[in-house]
Amino acid sequence: MRLYQNLKQFRKDKISKRLFSFFKTVQPAMSSTEKDAIEAGTVWWDADLFSGKPDWKHFQSFPKPQLTAEEKAFINNEVQQVCAMVDEWKATTIDYDLDSATWDYIKKNLFLGMIIPKEYGGLGFSAFAHAEVITQLSTRSSALAVTVMVPNSLGPAELLIHYGTQTQKEYYLPRLADGREIPAFALTSPWAGSDAAAIPDSGIICKGEWQGEEVLGIKVTWDKRYITLAPICTLLGLAFRLYDPDGLLGDKKDMGITCALIPHDHPGVEIGRRHFPLNTVFMNGPTRGHDVFIPMDFVIGGVEMVGKGWRMLMECLAAGRSISLPSANVGISQLALRTVSAYARVRQQFNLSIGRFEGVEEILSRMAAQTYTGNAVRVMTAGAVDLGEKPSILSGIAKYHVTEMGRKVVNDGMDIIGGKGICLGPSNFLGRGYQQLPVGITVEGANILTRNLIIFGQGAIRCHPYILKEMQSAKETDKELALKHFDVNIWGHITHTFKNMGRSLLSSLIGSWWTSVPIQVDPATRHYYRYINRLSSLFAFMVDMSIAIYGGDLKKHEKISARLGDILSHLYLATATLKYHENQGRPTEDLPIIHKAVQEQLYLAQEALFRIYANLPNRLIGGILRIMGFMWGRVFTKPSDKLDRQIVEKLLQPSATRDRLTANCFIPKAEKEPIALLEKALVIAIQCEPLDARIRQDNKNGIFKNDARANVRDIADIAFEYGRINEEEYQLLQERNRLRDAVIKVDDFPFDLTKPTAFMQFHS
């Protein structure tokens, strides 16, 4: 025992001390805002994936997110009703807004107060219910979804709930819940953009007059843009950097970022005109103010929360970003999949539904897999919020990957429907979604920023079991205590690295069959858990090797850090897909989609590793690491073509699988609606296929020889005349033709559509 203690002391004094000195020299500098961003929120399943040895018991313990009876009733009634009220074509071409009846309905039924607790007049819904509502609204109208989701996401209500004073909560939350107050939150500056921590908008603590008395307050100057609901807001949330040059609150001069609530009609507040975000028509615009005096009571949380705004924003963003944009993009993905798959069965070319062409089949199956994965990620991440997590890294993964998958799904859908998709009009069911896709890609942290800087940049420090502890040791003022903590953590880190290296080497040599997996999972998917074990250990080992190679400069090598983030992301997407399958009751008919979705994520994670190996500064080290991870070459391949046919068979007809994949779609009742028309046309198209086959065979046999009407449009008429089909069959074909023609119809307009209109009255 004494020998062991002596060895530990020798290790600390002779080895750890030198390592500690070196660590402090290579540790990257970190600003206070970077520190707040890293420490904000919580880590959850992402920490398990980062560990190299996922805890599958922990994974299985996550409950299935479920709606309460009240939440179900709201979705089945109020959400259905508001969707039915919206005419997207009218909103985007005539009103450029939701109509007054829809606005009144939204306010009256507390859509703006879903996250506000019941004691303050809100609905008090779960994060999962919030996500379900936004997903369904997004299948109907982007303007509707954004109008509802912004007040329930990062904004005044959420900040007040978590950080507001009791007086602020009691006054504002009931008014926000019922729509007496319309909130906007102004964060983005023209000069800072995605670097929100560098906002130039500033406030100076000073004394001024308020309601006839001299009070302590702030003189604020700001210039913001891209602020959703700003043109119609009554309550403006504002983020700015606060300074105290006269020491009215203490010795600190730069107080840091602070958040305040300012009524829109407060003296000096300027609400600008509106932006026009790609014909989405949700209200969005700039706001400005110069030397606007506000009392200290306007600060969210009062004096105690002065300077804590960045931490507040980061923690709320972690929750809000988990819900809003993933839900909106899953909605548009589900809409695209349901409509395009129906169109692909109804639309025929060369006497065959285009959905039967292998090229179209490949795209439809890809759309299905990405829609399934996106929805799985949405549900799992919202479920984490309901468990009390503020998943800062997972919210970044969800935001980036689900919006990118949404973009791919809609792009694929446009490829299939072709000319139908590119001509806007009331019957175009996908054009507006395609047009508005970049909105989700650019907001709440542009996707390039999210992938290259946030996911791994935060994840490497927060999720790694030792890095943050080592960094905290370096900040410890007591040198002896700092060395003691560093000694424990650095040797724990070294042990962790060698364990992952050993697991990686063993899996590389003999495969991952030996790794532990949960017993109570679908046997058809059990092998995927082993593959995830292998990739997790490879990822964890590669993280430590990258840190060893690049040191503090790793964050500057964005391509490497982005690929490391990709691996973590693909592991999360794969596990979310598996979890969703389990929560759905393991339907056997969905297995082809599960296989395609998970295999795709495993393949992409592997390819990200190979890209890292190939681009390390020392090619020899890269080659050695590649051999250690993949001794016999690549393991994972892209999903096989066989899966495509199995998936698409369930999409081209009404089926339980199709309904599960698109469960959040709003399906209108009136036939004039393009989606309702497609649903009806799909059913009749299937009923008519045996008749079409008989008529084609008759034509092939020469029964209609030399009859010029033997074409796609008229052949049913001559088949009836020749007695090859009866009256009932003929009427069915006629109804099919009517619906088919309506489905493939493209809208046209008068020539004066191109005359100068209000579009010319833009402001640069």
C-alpha positions in Angstrom: 0.0 0.0 0.0 2.8 2.4 0.9 4.6 1.5 -2.4 1.4 2.4 -4.3 1.1 5.7 -2.5 4.7 6.5 -3.2 4.2 5.7 -6.9 1.2 8.0 -7.0 3.2 10.8 -5.4 6.0 10.2 -7.9 3.6 10.3 -10.8 2.1 13.5 -9.6 5.3 15.3 -8.9 7.5 14.1 -11.7 5.1 13.5 -14.6 1.7 15.2 -14.0 3.3 18.4 -13.0 5.2 18.7 -16.3 2.1 17.6 -18.2 0.1 20.3 -16.3 2.5 23.0 -17.3 2.4 21.9 -20.9 -1.4 21.7 -20.9 -1.7 25.3 -19.6 0.4 26.5 -22.5 -1.6 24.7 -25.3 -5.0 25.2 -23.8 -6.9 27.5 -26.2 -8.0 30.9 -24.9 -11.7 31.0 -24.0 -13.8 34.2 -23.7 -16.5 34.5 -21.1 -19.2 34.1 -23.8 -17.5 30.9 -25.1 -17.4 29.7 -21.5 -21.0 30.4 -21.0 -21.9 28.7 -24.3 -20.0 25.6 -23.4 -21.3 25.4 -19.8 -24.9 26.1 -20.8 -27.4 23.3 -21.0 -26.8 19.7 -20.1 -25.4 16.6 -21.7 -27.4 13.4 -22.0 -27.2 10.5 -24.4 -24.6 12.4 -26.4 -22.2 11.8 -23.4 -22.7 8.1 -23.7 -21.9 8.1 -27.4 -18.9 10.2 -26.7 -17.6 7.8 -24.1 -16.7 5.0 -26.5 -18.9 2.6 -24.5 -22.6 3.5 -24.7 -24.7 2.5 -21.6 -27.6 0.7 -23.3 -29.4 0.3 -20.0 -29.4 4.1 -19.7 -30.7 4.2 -23.3 -33.5 1.8 -22.6 -34.6 3.7 -19.6 -35.7 6.7 -21.7 -39.5 6.7 -21.6 -41.6 7.0 -24.7 -42.8 10.6 -25.1 -46.6 10.6 -24.9 -49.4 13.1 -25.1 -51.8 13.7 -22.3 -55.5 13.5 -23.0 -55.8 17.3 -23.0 -52.9 17.6 -25.5 -54.4 15.0 -27.8 -57.7 16.8 -27.8 -56.0 20.1 -28.7 -54.3 18.5 -31.6 -57.4 16.7 -32.8 -59.6 19.8 -32.6 -57.9 23.2 -32.3 -54.9 22.3 -34.5 -57.1 20.7 -37.1 -59.4 23.7 -37.1 -56.7 26.3 -37.5 -55.1 24.3 -40.3 -58.4 24.2 -42.1 -58.7 28.0 -41.8 -55.5 28.7 -43.6 -55.3 29.2 -47.4 -51.5 29.2 -48.1 -51.9 30.5 -51.6 -54.1 33.4 -50.6 -51.7 34.2 -47.7 -48.7 34.2 -50.0 -50.1 36.1 -53.0 -52.9 38.4 -51.7 -52.8 39.0 -48.0 -49.0 38.4 -47.3 -50.1 37.5 -43.9 -52.5 35.2 -42.1 -56.0 36.5 -42.2 -57.6 38.2 -39.2 -59.9 35.3 -38.5 -56.9 33.0 -38.2 -55.0 35.5 -36.0 -58.0 35.8 -33.7 -58.4 32.0 -33.5 -54.7 31.6 -32.6 -54.9 34.1 -29.8 -58.3 32.9 -28.4 -57.2 29.3 -28.3 -53.8 30.0 -26.6 -51.6 28.8 -29.4 -49.1 31.5 -28.4 -49.1 30.2 -24.8 -48.4 26.5 -25.2 -45.3 26.6 -23.0 -46.7 29.0 -20.5 -47.8 27.2 -17.2 -51.5 27.0 -16.5 -51.2 29.1 -13.4 -50.2 32.0 -15.7 -53.0 31.4 -18.1 -51.2 29.2 -20.6 -51.7 25.6 -21.8 -48.7 24.2 -19.9 -48.0 21.7 -22.7 -45.0 19.3 -22.7 -42.1 19.9 -25.1 -43.3 16.8 -27.0 -46.8 18.3 -27.4 -45.3 21.6 -28.5 -43.3 19.7 -31.1 -46.3 17.7 -32.3 -48.3 20.9 -32.8 -45.6 22.7 -34.8 -45.0 19.6 -37.0 -48.7 19.4 -38.0 -49.0 23.2 -38.6 -45.9 23.0 -40.8 -47.6 20.5 -43.1 -50.2 23.2 -43.8 -48.4 26.6 -43.8 -45.0 27.9 -43.0 -46.4 31.2 -41.9 -48.8 29.5 -39.5 -46.1 27.3 -38.0 -43.5 30.1 -37.6 -46.1 32.5 -36.1 -47.0 29.9 -33.4 -43.5 28.4 -32.8 -41.6 31.7 -32.3 -43.5 32.8 -29.1 -43.1 29.3 -27.8 -39.4 29.0 -28.6 -36.5 31.3 -27.7 -38.3 34.5 -26.7 -39.8 36.6 -23.9 -42.1 33.9 -22.5 -39.4 31.2 -22.1 -36.9 33.7 -20.6 -39.6 35.0 -18.2 -40.6 31.5 -17.1 -37.0 30.6 -16.2 -35.5 33.9 -15.1 -38.1 36.6 -14.7 -39.0 38.2 -11.4 -42.4 37.2 -9.9 -43.8 40.6 -10.8 -42.7 40.2 -14.4 -44.2 36.7 -14.6 -47.5 37.7 -13.1 -47.9 40.7 -15.4 -46.6 39.5 -18.7 -47.2 35.7 -18.9 -51.0 35.9 -18.9 -50.9 38.6 -21.5 -48.5 36.6 -23.7 -50.6 33.5 -23.3 -53.8 35.0 -24.7 -52.2 37.2 -27.3 -52.8 40.6 -25.7 -49.0 40.9 -26.1 -47.3 39.7 -29.3 -43.6 39.0 -28.5 -40.5 39.4 -30.5 -36.9 38.8 -29.4 -34.2 40.9 -31.0 -30.8 39.2 -31.0 -29.3 39.3 -34.5 -27.3 42.4 -35.5 -26.2 43.3 -39.0 -22.6 43.4 -37.9 -22.5 40.3 -35.7 -24.8 37.8 -37.5 -24.2 34.3 -36.3 -21.5 35.6 -33.9 -24.3 36.8 -31.5 -21.8 37.0 -28.6 -20.2 39.9 -30.5 -23.3 42.1 -30.8 -22.4 45.8 -30.9 -25.7 46.9 -29.4 -25.0 48.4 -26.1 -26.5 49.9 -22.9 -25.0 52.3 -20.3 -26.1 52.1 -16.7 -27.2 55.6 -15.7 -29.9 57.5 -13.9 -32.9 58.9 -15.8 -36.5 59.9 -15.5 -39.2 57.3 -15.5 -42.9 58.0 -14.6 -42.0 61.4 -13.1 -39.2 60.1 -10.9 -35.4 59.7 -11.2 -34.5 56.0 -11.2 -31.6 53.8 -12.0 -31.8 52.5 -15.5 -30.1 51.9 -18.8 -29.6 54.0 -21.9 -29.7 51.5 -24.8 -28.8 51.8 -28.5 -29.5 49.0 -30.9 -29.9 48.1 -34.5 -31.4 44.6 -35.2 -32.7 42.7 -38.2 -34.3 39.4 -39.1 -36.5 39.7 -36.0 -39.6 37.4 -36.3 -42.9 39.1 -35.4 -41.1 42.5 -34.9 -43.4 44.3 -37.3 -46.5 43.5 -35.2 -44.9 42.9 -31.8 -46.2 44.7 -28.7 -43.4 43.5 -26.5 -39.8 43.5 -27.6 -37.2 41.3 -26.0 -33.7 42.8 -26.5 -30.2 41.5 -26.1 -27.3 44.0 -25.7 -24.0 44.3 -24.0 -24.2 46.3 -20.8 -21.5 48.7 -19.4 -21.3 50.4 -16.1 -18.7 53.2 -16.6 -19.6 55.1 -13.4 -19.7 52.1 -11.2 -23.3 52.4 -10.2 -23.7 48.7 -9.7 -20.1 47.9 -8.6 -16.5 47.8 -9.8 -17.1 45.8 -13.0 -17.3 48.0 -16.1 -18.2 45.5 -18.8 -21.3 43.8 -17.3 -21.8 41.4 -20.2 -24.8 40.6 -22.3 -28.1 41.5 -20.8 -31.7 40.8 -21.8 -34.6 43.3 -21.3 -38.3 43.6 -22.2 -39.4 46.8 -23.8 -42.9 47.8 -24.8 -43.1 48.5 -28.5 -44.5 52.0 -27.9 -41.9 52.9 -25.3 -40.3 56.3 -26.2 -37.5 55.9 -28.7 -38.3 52.4 -29.8 -38.4 52.1 -33.6 -40.1 49.2 -35.2 -39.0 49.1 -38.8 -40.7 47.8 -42.0 -40.9 44.1 -42.7 -38.5 41.8 -44.4 -39.8 39.3 -47.0 -38.3 35.9 -46.2 -38.7 33.9 -49.4 -42.5 34.3 -49.7 -43.0 32.7 -46.3 -45.0 35.8 -45.2 -44.5 35.4 -41.5 -43.9 38.7 -39.9 -40.2 39.5 -39.8 -38.3 42.8 -39.8 -35.8 45.2 -38.2 -36.0 47.3 -35.0 -33.8 50.1 -33.8 -33.4 52.5 -31.0 -30.9 55.2 -30.0 -30.2 56.2 -26.4 -33.5 54.8 -25.3 -33.8 55.1 -21.5 -35.4 52.1 -19.8 -35.7 51.5 -16.0 -33.8 48.6 -14.4 -37.2 46.9 -13.9 -37.2 46.2 -17.7 -34.2 43.8 -17.3 -35.5 40.2 -17.3 -34.9 39.0 -13.8 -34.1 42.5 -12.5 -30.7 43.6 -11.3 -29.7 40.1 -10.2 -29.7 39.0 -13.8 -27.7 41.9 -15.2 -24.9 40.5 -17.4 -26.2 37.0 -17.4 -28.1 37.3 -20.7 -25.8 35.1 -22.7 -26.1 32.2 -20.4 -29.8 32.6 -20.3 -30.0 32.7 -24.1 -27.8 29.6 -24.5 -29.8 27.5 -22.1 -33.1 28.6 -23.6 -31.8 28.1 -27.1 -30.8 24.5 -26.2 -34.4 23.7 -25.4 -36.1 25.8 -28.1 -33.8 24.7 -30.9 -34.6 21.1 -30.0 -38.2 21.7 -30.9 -39.0 24.4 -33.4 -36.9 23.9 -36.5 -36.7 20.1 -36.3 -40.5 20.0 -36.0 -41.0 22.4 -38.8 -38.7 20.5 -41.2 -40.2 17.1 -40.2 -43.6 18.5 -41.1 -42.5 19.6 -44.6 -40.7 16.2 -45.0 -43.9 14.3 -44.1 -46.0 16.4 -46.4 -43.5 15.9 -49.3 -43.4 12.1 -48.7 -47.2 11.7 -48.5 -48.0 13.8 -51.5 -45.2 12.8 -53.8 -45.7 9.1 -53.1 -49.4 9.4 -54.0 -48.5 11.5 -57.1 -46.0 8.8 -58.2 -48.7 6.1 -58.1 -51.3 8.3 -59.9 -49.0 9.8 -62.6 -48.2 7.3 -65.4 -45.6 7.3 -68.1 -45.1 4.5 -70.7 -48.2 2.8 -69.3 -46.6 2.5 -65.8 -47.0 4.5 -62.6 -43.8 6.5 -62.3 -43.3 5.2 -58.8 -42.5 1.8 -60.4 -39.5 3.2 -62.2 -36.3 2.2 -60.4 -34.9 5.7 -60.5 -38.0 7.1 -58.8 -38.1 4.1 -56.5 -34.6 4.9 -55.3 -35.6 8.5 -54.5 -38.8 7.6 -52.8 -37.1 5.1 -50.5 -34.5 7.7 -49.6 -37.2 10.2 -48.8 -38.9 7.7 -46.5 -35.7 6.8 -44.6 -34.8 10.5 -44.1 -38.3 11.4 -43.0 -38.3 8.5 -40.5 -34.9 9.4 -39.1 -35.8 13.1 -38.9 -39.0 12.3 -37.0 -37.1 10.0 -34.7 -34.6 12.7 -33.8 -37.4 15.2 -33.3 -39.2 12.9 -30.9 -36.2 11.8 -28.9 -34.8 15.3 -28.5 -38.1 16.8 -27.4 -38.4 13.8 -25.0 -35.1 14.8 -23.5 -36.4 18.3 -22.8 -39.4 16.8 -21.1 -37.0 14.8 -18.9 -35.5 18.1 -17.7 -32.6 18.2 -20.0 -31.4 21.3 -21.8 -29.5 19.4 -24.6 -27.2 22.0 -26.0 -25.2 19.6 -28.3 -28.1 17.4 -29.3 -30.2 20.4 -30.1 -27.5 21.5 -32.5 -27.4 18.0 -34.0 -31.2 18.0 -34.4 -31.3 21.5 -35.9 -28.6 20.9 -38.4 -29.3 17.4 -39.6 -33.1 17.5 -39.6 -33.2 20.8 -41.6 -30.6 19.3 -44.0 -32.7 16.1 -44.3 -35.8 18.3 -44.9 -34.0 20.1 -47.7 -33.0 16.8 -49.3 -36.5 15.3 -49.0 -38.2 18.2 -50.6 -35.5 18.5 -53.3 -36.1 14.8 -54.1 -39.8 15.3 -54.2 -39.4 18.1 -56.7 -37.3 15.9 -58.9 -40.1 13.4 -59.0 -43.0 15.7 -59.7 -41.0 17.7 -62.2 -43.0 20.5 -64.0 -45.9 20.1 -61.6 -43.5 21.4 -58.9 -41.9 24.3 -60.6 -45.2 26.1 -61.6 -46.6 27.9 -58.6 -50.3 28.0 -58.1 -53.1 26.8 -55.8 -52.7 23.2 -56.9 -49.0 23.0 -56.3 -48.6 21.1 -53.1 -44.8 21.4 -52.8 -43.6 24.6 -54.5 -43.9 26.8 -51.4 -42.1 24.3 -49.2 -39.3 24.1 -51.7 -39.1 27.9 -52.0 -39.0 28.4 -48.2 -36.5 25.6 -47.4 -33.5 28.0 -46.9 -35.2 29.8 -44.0 -34.7 26.8 -41.7 -31.1 26.3 -42.9 -30.1 29.9 -42.0 -31.8 30.7 -38.7 -31.0 29.8 -35.1 -27.4 29.4 -36.1 -26.7 28.9 -39.8 -26.1 25.3 -40.6 -22.5 25.9 -41.8 -21.7 27.4 -38.4 -23.6 24.7 -36.5 -21.8 21.9 -38.2 -18.3 23.3 -38.3 -18.1 25.1 -34.9 -20.9 24.2 -32.5 -21.6 20.4 -32.5 -18.1 19.2 -31.9 -16.8 22.5 -30.5 -19.1 22.2 -27.6 -19.4 18.5 -27.6 -15.6 17.8 -27.2 -15.6 19.8 -24.0 -19.0 19.1 -22.5 -19.4 15.4 -23.5 -15.9 14.2 -23.0 -15.5 12.6 -19.6 -12.3 14.4 -18.7 -11.5 17.5 -20.9 -13.7 20.0 -19.1 -12.4 18.8 -15.7 -8.8 19.3 -16.9 -9.7 22.8 -18.1 -11.3 23.6 -14.8 -8.1 22.3 -13.0 -6.1 24.9 -15.0 -8.3 27.7 -13.7 -8.0 26.6 -10.1 -6.2 29.3 -8.0 -4.9 26.9 -5.4 -1.8 25.4 -7.2 -1.6 22.3 -5.0 -5.3 21.5 -5.4 -5.1 22.3 -9.1 -2.3 19.8 -9.6 -4.1 17.2 -7.5 -7.3 17.5 -9.6 -5.3 17.5 -12.9 -3.3 14.5 -11.8 -6.5 12.5 -11.3 -8.2 13.6 -14.5 -5.2 13.4 -16.9 -4.5 9.8 -15.8 -8.2 9.0 -16.0 -8.1 10.5 -19.5 -5.0 8.4 -20.5 -6.7 5.3 -19.3 -9.9 6.2 -21.1 -7.9 6.6 -24.3 -6.2 3.3 -24.1 -9.4 1.5 -23.3 -11.0 2.9 -26.4 -7.9 2.1 -28.4 -8.1 -1.5 -27.1 -11.8 -1.8 -28.0 -11.2 -0.3 -31.4 -8.3 -2.7 -32.1 -10.2 -5.7 -31.0 -13.3 -4.8 -33.1 -11.0 -4.0 -36.0 -9.4 -7.5 -35.8 -12.4 -9.7 -35.1 -15.5 -7.5 -35.5 -17.9 -6.2 -32.9 -19.8 -9.4 -32.1 -18.2 -9.5 -28.6 -19.6 -6.2 -27.4 -22.6 -6.0 -25.1 -26.0 -5.0 -26.5 -29.4 -4.6 -24.8 -31.3 -7.9 -24.7 -34.8 -6.4 -24.9 -34.7 -5.0 -28.4 -35.9 -6.2 -31.7 -33.7 -9.1 -32.7 -33.8 -7.9 -36.3 -31.9 -4.7 -35.2 -29.7 -6.1 -32.4 -26.6 -6.2 -34.6 -26.8 -2.4 -35.1 -26.2 -1.8 -31.5 -22.9 -3.7 -31.8 -21.9 -1.6 -34.8 -22.7 1.5 -32.8 -20.5 0.2 -30.0 -17.6 -0.2 -32.5 -18.1 3.3 -34.0 -18.4 4.9 -30.6 -15.1 3.5 -29.4 -13.5 4.5 -32.7 -14.9 8.0 -32.4 -13.8 8.5 -28.8 -10.3 7.3 -29.7 -10.2 9.5 -32.7 -11.2 12.5 -30.6 -8.3 12.0 -28.3 -5.9 11.4 -31.1 -7.1 14.6 -32.8 -6.6 16.6 -29.6 -3.1 15.1 -29.3 -2.2 16.0 -32.9 -3.7 19.5 -33.1 -3.8 20.6 -29.4 -5.6 23.9 -28.9 -5.5 24.5 -32.6 -8.1 21.8 -33.3 -11.0 24.3 -33.2 -9.3 26.2 -36.1 -9.3 23.1 -38.2 -13.0 23.3 -38.9 -13.0 20.4 -41.5 -11.6 18.0 -39.0 -13.8 19.1 -36.1 -16.8 19.1 -38.4 -16.2 15.5 -39.4 -15.8 14.5 -35.8 -19.1 16.2 -35.1 -20.6 14.3 -38.1 -19.6 11.0 -36.5 -21.3 11.9 -33.2 -24.3 13.2 -35.1 -24.7 10.0 -37.2 -24.4 7.9 -34.1 -27.2 9.9 -32.5 -29.4 9.7 -35.6 -28.9 5.9 -35.7 -29.8 5.4 -32.1 -32.8 7.8 -32.3 -34.0 5.7 -35.2 -33.7 2.5 -33.3 -35.3 4.0 -30.2 -38.3 5.2 -32.3 -38.7 1.8 -33.8 -38.9 0.3 -30.3 -41.3 2.9 -29.1 -43.6 2.2 -32.1 -43.9 -1.4 -31.0 -41.3 -2.8 -33.5 -43.7 -3.1 -36.5 -42.2 -5.7 -38.8 -43.5 -4.0 -41.9 -41.3 -0.9 -41.0 -38.1 -2.9 -40.9 -37.0 -2.1 -44.4 -37.1 1.6 -43.6 -35.2 1.0 -40.3 -32.5 -1.0 -42.1 -32.1 1.6 -44.8 -32.0 4.5 -42.3 -29.6 3.0 -39.8 -27.3 1.5 -42.5 -27.0 4.9 -44.1 -26.0 6.6 -40.8 -23.4 3.9 -40.0 -22.0 4.2 -43.5 -21.8 8.0 -43.2 -20.1 7.8 -39.8 -17.5 5.4 -41.3 -16.9 7.7 -44.2 -16.3 10.7 -41.9 -13.6 8.7 -40.1 -11.9 7.8 -43.4 -12.0 11.5 -44.4 -10.2 12.3 -41.2 -7.6 9.6 -41.6 -6.9 10.9 -45.1 -6.5 14.5 -44.1 -4.4 14.4 -40.9 -1.2 16.4 -41.3 1.0 13.3 -40.9 -0.1 10.8 -43.5 1.8 8.0 -41.7 -0.2 8.6 -38.5 -3.4 8.7 -40.5 -2.6 5.4 -42.1 -1.8 3.8 -38.8 -5.0 5.0 -37.3 -7.0 3.8 -40.3 -5.5 0.3 -39.9 -6.2 0.3 -36.1 -9.8 1.1 -36.9 -10.4 -0.8 -40.1 -7.8 -3.5 -40.4 -9.6 -5.4 -43.1 -11.0 -2.3 -44.9 -14.3 -0.6 -44.9 -17.0 -2.5 -43.0 -20.2 -0.5 -43.7 -21.8 -0.1 -47.1 -24.7 1.9 -48.4 -28.1 0.2 -48.1 -28.8 -2.3 -50.8 -31.2 -1.7 -53.7 -33.4 -4.6 -52.5 -34.7 -2.4 -49.6 -35.9 0.3 -52.0 -38.7 -1.9 -53.6 -39.8 -3.2 -50.1 -40.1 0.4 -48.8 -41.8 1.9 -51.9 -44.4 -0.9 -52.1 -45.8 0.4 -48.8 -45.6 4.1 -49.9 -47.5 3.7 -53.2 -50.7 2.5 -51.5 -52.6 3.2 -48.3 -50.8 1.3 -45.6 -50.1 1.4 -41.9 -46.4 2.1 -42.7 -47.3 5.1 -44.9 -49.6 6.4 -42.2 -47.0 6.1 -39.5 -44.4 7.8 -41.7 -46.7 10.8 -42.2 -48.7 10.7 -39.0 -48.5 14.5 -38.5 -49.8 15.5 -41.9 -53.0 17.6 -41.9 -55.3 16.0 -44.5 -58.0 18.4 -45.6 -61.5 17.1 -46.4 -62.6 19.2 -49.4 -61.7 17.7 -52.8 -60.6 21.2 -54.1 -57.6 20.9 -51.8 -54.7 19.3 -53.7 -53.8 16.9 -50.8 -57.4 15.7 -50.4 -57.5 15.3 -54.2 -54.3 13.2 -54.2 -55.6 10.9 -51.4 -58.8 10.2 -53.3 -57.0 9.8 -56.6 -54.5 7.3 -55.1 -57.3 5.0 -54.0 -59.1 5.0 -57.3 -55.9 4.7 -59.3 -55.1 1.4 -57.5 -58.6 0.1 -58.1 -58.3 0.9 -61.8 -54.9 -0.8 -62.4 -56.4 -4.3 -63.2 -58.8 -2.7 -65.7 -55.9 -0.8 -67.3 -54.0 -4.0 -67.6 -56.9 -5.8 -69.3 -57.4 -2.9 -71.8 -53.7 -2.7 -72.6 -53.8 -6.5 -73.3 -56.8 -6.1 -75.6 -55.0 -3.3 -77.4 -51.8 -5.5 -77.7 -54.0 -8.3 -79.1 -55.2 -6.0 -81.9 -58.8 -5.6 -80.7 -58.6 -1.8 -81.1 -56.4 -2.0 -84.2 -56.3 1.1 -86.3 -58.6 3.1 -83.9 -56.9 6.5 -83.5 -58.6 6.9 -80.1 -56.4 4.1 -78.6 -54.4 6.5 -76.5 -53.9 7.2 -72.8 -56.6 9.8 -72.8 -59.4 8.1 -74.8 -58.8 4.3 -74.7 -61.4 3.8 -71.9 -64.1 5.2 -74.2 -63.4 2.7 -77.1 -63.0 -0.2 -74.6 -66.5 0.5 -73.4 -67.8 0.9 -76.9 -66.2 -2.4 -77.9 -67.8 -4.1 -74.8 -64.5 -4.9 -73.2 -65.6 -3.2 -69.9 -69.0 -2.8 -68.3 -70.8 0.4 -67.3 -69.6 0.3 -63.7 -66.0 -0.3 -64.8 -66.3 2.5 -67.3 -67.6 5.0 -64.7 -64.7 4.0 -62.4 -62.2 4.7 -65.1 -63.9 8.0 -66.0 -63.7 9.1 -62.3 -60.0 8.0 -62.2 -59.3 10.0 -65.3 -61.0 13.1 -63.9 -59.0 12.9 -60.7 -55.8 12.1 -62.5 -56.2 15.1 -64.8 -56.9 17.3 -61.8 -53.8 16.0 -60.0 -51.4 16.6 -62.8 -53.0 19.9 -63.8 -50.7 22.9 -63.7 -52.1 26.3 -62.8 -52.0 29.2 -65.4 -52.6 32.9 -65.0 -53.4 36.0 -67.0 -50.7 37.8 -68.9 -50.7 40.8 -66.5 -49.2 38.7 -63.8 -45.8 40.2 -64.7 -46.9 43.9 -64.4 -45.1 46.0 -61.8 -46.8 45.6 -58.4 -46.0 46.1 -54.8 -43.0 43.9 -55.2 -41.2 46.9 -56.8 -41.6 48.9 -53.6 -38.8 47.2 -51.8 -36.4 48.7 -49.3 -32.7 47.7 -49.6 
